[in-house]
Structure formats: C-alpha cells, structure tokens
Amino acid sequence: MWRALASLLCLLLCVVLALAAYGYWGLDERSSMAADSSPLGKEVSLVTITQGAYLAKQANCIGCHTARGGAEYAGGRVLQSEFGNFVSPNITPDKKTGIGEWSANDFWNALHNGKGKHGQLLYPAFPFVNYTHITRADSDAMYAYFQSVTPVEQTNAAHELAFPYNQRAAISLWRALYFRPGELKPETTQSLSWNRGAYLVRGLGHCSACHSARNQFGANQGSADLSGGEMAGIHWYAPSLVSKEELNLPAMPAAELDALLKHGASQQRAVLGPMAEVVKNSLQHWQDKDIAAMREYLQAKKQIARADQDILDRSLQRPQVSNEELSRLLERGQKIYGRHCAECHGRDGEGRVGVYPALKGNTSLQMPSVTNPVRIILVGGFAPSTAANSRPYGMPPFAPFLDDTEVALVMTYIRNSWGNKGSVISPSEVNPYRTAPLD
C-alpha cells in the first residue's frame, strides 16, 4: 500500500514539475527581431514616440503605474485584490529602479510572454494575458515612448500577498494552465474596423481584466471573456458586456455608446467608479475611429444568458415577499426617494438629459448585483472630467443621512418602479459597503 502511495505521489510530483517546466520555458514565443545592442536601441523618430504615447494611453499604463499624487509611471500604486496587495513597478527609464536598462526585446518579452528582464515571472495582475496580443511594432513604439519620459528614481516596493500567492515560482503552474501567448489573427469574415475593435478590446484595452469573473486562482476564460465579474479587492462590479440582462450594449444607439466611452457621460447615462478613471486616463484620448471600432466589436458580440448563479450568491438569498408586502416596501421607498432623489433624477426617474442619469429603464440598476448602485448611494461619485464634460455633475454621499434599511428601501423602490423589474434588497446587503475601500 505504502509503495503504491509513494508511486502515486512520485507521479503527481512529476506531473507538477512537467507543468511548471512547460509554464516557464514551453510557452515563450520568440521575436523575429533581434535585441538591440544598447538599452535605447536604434534611433527612433518623433513619429514613433508620439505613436507610442498614444498606445500607452490606450493601454492605460498610467492608471496602474502612477501612485496617487506620485510621479507619472514611477509605480507605487497599490492594487487591492482578494489575494493581497500588488504594488505596481517603476516603468520610467531610470537605470537603477526603472526600465532604463531594458532593451526593446525585454519590453516585448514582458508584454508578450509575461516575463521580466531577467526572466522572472510576472504576476497576472499585470494583464499580459491581454498584452500578449499587442503587435511587435506597437510594443516597440511603446518602448520608444517610455524611454523618452523623464526618469524617476523610485525603488519598487514588495507585493503584500498571502501564502501561497506570494510564491512566485507557482506562477509557472498558473501559466501552464491559463496562459497562451500569441498575437490575434484577423478574422477574414469581419470588417477592418471590427478587427481593430477586437485588438483594442482584447489587447491594448484589456477589458477582460475587469469585465470577467475569476476562479480561486485569479484566472478567467481568456481575453475574449467579457461576461462580467466582481472586483473583489475594491468591491465594485464590472458588468457583463455581452449580456442582455445587464448593459445590453447592442440596444444602445451608436452615438450614445460612443459618447459614454469617450466622454464618460451621454444623454442618459454616466460612468462612475473605476470606469470613470479608465475614461479619464485612457478612453477620452482615443481617436474617434478607435472608439467606433471598439463599439462595433462590442455591439457585434453574441449576447449570452447570465450563467446559473452559485448557491452562495447573495442575490439568491434575497427575501421573497408577497405582492402586499412589496407594495408596502415600495410605498416606504417612494417617500425616501421623494425627499432625497427626485429633485435631480425626476419624480418618474426620467433624470435630466445630459446632466443627471435617468433611473427609468436603467439596466445597471436592475442587475442581480447591486454592488455599484449601493456604493454610489453611500459614498457618491463623479463622472470623469473630460474635454467634452469638464465640469461633470456628481452624486453626493448619503451614508451620513440614510441607514441601511432606508438605502435598501429606496433601492427596492428604484428597481421596481417606472417599468423597472428587480429583486427586493435587504439591509444586510447594504451594510458591507459602508466600510468598503474607496480606491
């Protein structure tokens, strides 16, 4: 018996080692371009650097690699997750603490294969699962741009991760299971604009990094997974981009969706929370043709039904009430809405065009997840300040004025009025978000 058990353990160890070896060495794709002899590489034109700056905006590199109040691209921003805190590194061309000694091939290897200059495996908090789709030409342009920015000497802080996630060697197993490097191949049956949108959504824009659910190892279903998911570390929900039950993007007029992506606000809607930061740092700087390409790709995606919920999903534990009880709850919620909400959002939830979002027919308020609207009621928020919307109207915080029961009542009222249809919200669902992190 013991001999059989030892043989089994030996076999399992061999499998693990084989997977680890494959994850570390077997996945790498080699570039067809030789590494430059110097860190700065060959002479590059201003056009290339300008293009690299635009690509860096599209990839929203500043969003992670700049700490609040810190120098641009010097790192130090803490990225909270269910596995602990990741701290972004310095990507300025400082030779001691940044990427000043990196070659163009080193930079491409990080984007494409998820490895640092000396072969260290990068955590997938850096979205190399998406960036692997970036072309070598775009990678070289980005590299040229980052080598042109002002160097900042700022030592990289260590990640603060729980065991076993702090064991970097284990990433080789993760890579073997969940990562396949490679540029996107054009779909010949689709338009040039659609293919450009696919490249932006799945590659540079790395939309699946937020808009997808992750398993216990932090992996999703790949760069095409846009099915939505909880951003557990910061307690926001990134809604599905392919669900009729959530955002229902195909039903949105093209001009409405373009405005929402580029300006952060449209005639009827506005973005808040992490998406507001994405618009501010990245999307507002995109060319109109790239916004249109992204919109074309997203609206063409096949809409899927929401997956069966896990038995532990809180939305399944919401109270089931009779019609009489629902009427009483709505009556109480209507009084709260009239006192605190109607002046801006209208008595019938119609909002004010171009100023305050409409609540009537707003799909984001009727989703099973109430994470975002509850947070917004409690702590408020602003749409991003953009060139076309430099002074956006904001939502004040109501946490000091409404208790958990009152927030639950007004949410229940909004979700079940003016044709909206949603479940009843309980006070216990509200309370956790009073202490949720703001960043």
C-alpha positions, -999 to +999 in steps of 0.1 A: +000+000+000+027+024+010+047+016-021+016+023-043+010+056-025+047+066-029+045+058-066+013+079-069+030+108-051+060+105-073+038+105-104+020+136-092+053+153-085+065+145-120+033+160-135+036+192-114+073+196-124+064+190-160+037+216-159+060+240-141+087+235-167+062+240-195+048+271-179+082+286-175+100+276-207+075+260-231+051+289-236+076+316-247+073+329-282+105+343-296+105+376-315+116+376-351+135+408-343+169+407-326+175+426-294+191+460-298+227+462-287+220+491-263+191+498-239+179+527-260+182+507-292+183+523-326+175+559-333+137+564-333+117+592-349+094+616-331+065+600-350+073+566-334+075+582-299+042+600-305+026+568-316+040+551-285+025+578-263-009+572-279-006+534-274+004+539-238-028+560-233-049+532-250-033+506-227-040+529-197-004+523-184-006+554-162-037+540-144-017+513-126+019+526-128+013+560-111+005+563-074-020+589-063+000+622-062+031+605-074+053+610-105+040+596-137+049+560-144+071+558-113+050+530-099+040+525-062+002+523-067-013+496-045-037+474-064-060+456-039-072+421-046-086+391-028-050+376-029-034+406-012-019+439-024+001+442-056+023+472-059+030+485-094+066+489-105+085+519-118+085+519-157+103+552-162+138+549-179+156+552-146+186+529-148+185+518-111+149+514-103+130+516-137+134+501-171+163+522-183+185+491-188+158+472-207+161+466-244+132+466-268+132+428-267+130+429-229+100+451-231+083+430-257+090+398-237+072+414-207+041+422-228+041+391-249+054+364-225+048+378-191+085+378-181+108+405-167+142+415-179+160+387-160+133+360-168+113+365-136+077+355-140+053+385-137+021+382-117-010+382-139-022+414-121-001+428-149-025+419-178+000+401-200-029+377-209-042+406-229-010+424-238+003+393-254-019+403-284+000+436-289+020+435-321+057+438-320+056+471-339+032+486-313+054+472-285+085+489-300+067+522-303+056+520-266+091+511-256+104+541-275+079+564-257+087+551-222+125+555-229+117+592-237+098+601-205+115+617-175+134+591-154+124+589-118+145+571-092+119+554-070+126+519-056+099+493-062+080+482-031+074+445-025+039+430-030+019+421+001+004+387-007-009+359+013+005+324+011+007+306-013+002+335-037+035+351-025+054+321-040+063+335-074+075+300-086+039+288-085+031+312-114+047+287-138+019+263-130-007+291-134+008+299-168+007+263-179-030+261-171-043+295-181-019+314-204-013+310-241+008+338-257+001+350-292-010+379-314-046+380-326-052+367-361-075+388-382-110+374-388-113+375-426-151+374-425-152+406-404-145+442-413-112+461-407-130+482-381-143+451-363-108+435-363-094+468-349-120+467-322-111+432-313-075+442-310-083+471-288-108+453-265-088+421-261-053+436-263-045+472-256-077+480-237-075+447-217-113+449-210-114+413-197-090+422-169-120+437-151-151+426-170-148+389-163-152+365-133-122+348-119-117+315-103-099+308-070-066+311-087-074+345-103-078+332-138-107+339-162-117+324-195-092+344-216-090+378-233-124+373-250-142+367-217-164+398-211-191+381-190-187+404-160-175+399-125-170+412-090-138+432-085-134+416-051-104+437-038-122+470-042-158+459-040-171+471-074-188+451-100-177+452-137-208+444-156-211+419-184-205+434-218-222+405-235-254+402-215-288+415-225-297+413-188-270+437-178-257+465-201-274+452-233-249+471-254-264+462-288-296+480-279-277+513-272-276+538-301-241+541-316-238+578-307-249+571-271-223+544-266-196+564-283-202+593-260-203+571-229-169+555-238-151+587-249-167+613-226-179+593-196-214+607-200-241+606-226-276+620-228-290+593-205-261+577-187-228+583-169-199+561-157-187+562-121-161+543-100-132+525-117-146+530-151-146+568-146-109+566-141-105+545-172-123+571-192-103+600-177-069+584-181-074+565-213-106+564-234-111+602-237-077+603-255-086+577-281-092+587-317-129+587-327-122+559-352-109+537-325-138+544-302-161+535-331-141+503-337-144+493-301-181+500-301-186+480-334-168+450-319-187+451-286-221+456-302-215+427-325-207+403-297-232+375-293-253+381-262-253+353-237-277+344-209-264+350-174-248+319-161-265+300-133-256+316-100-236+299-073-256+286-044-237+311-022-246+341-043-262+367-021-288+376-047-302+341-042-307+348-005-328+379-011-362+379+006-392+367-014-421+389-005-458+389-013-474+415-035-489+431-005-455+433+013-438+446-019-464+474-021-457+484+015-419+484+008-424+505-024-446+530-005-419+535+021-391+537-005-411+562-026-411+586+004-373+584+008-369+588-030-391+619-029-371+635-001-336+628-014-336+618-051-365+632-071-351+667-073-323+655-096-335+622-110-371+633-115-404+621-100-407+594-126-369+585-128-366+604-161-334+622-150-323+654-167-309+649-202-271+654-203-270+662-166-284+636-142-287+599-154-322+585-159-332+557-135-362+546-155-351+518-178-316+519-165-304+483-168-274+488-144-299+493-116-318+461-123-289+436-124-287+409-098-255+426-084-264+458-065-227+465-056-224+496-077-256+514-070-254+507-033-218+521-032-228+551-052-257+559-029-235+555+002-203+573-009-214+593-040-193+597-071-185+618-101-184+611-138-149+617-152-138+652-161-131+651-198-126+676-226-162+674-236-175+673-200-151+693-180-174+700-151-195+669-146-223+668-121-218+644-092-237+623-068-234+633-031-229+607-005-259+597+015-242+574+041-245+601+068-282+606+062-296+571+053-293+540+074-291+505+059-328+500+059-335+533+042-309+525+015-324+491+009-359+506+007-350+533-018-330+507-039-360+484-039-383+512-050-360+523-079-356+487-090-393+481-092-408+514-105-414+530-139-413+496-156-381+485-139-380+450-126-356+439-099-355+419-067-361+432-032-329+444-014-323+437+023-304+459+047-278+432+053-267+436+016-261+473+022-240+473+053-208+457+039-203+486+015-202+513+043-166+503+050-156+492+015-123+508+003-128+540-018-099+532-042 
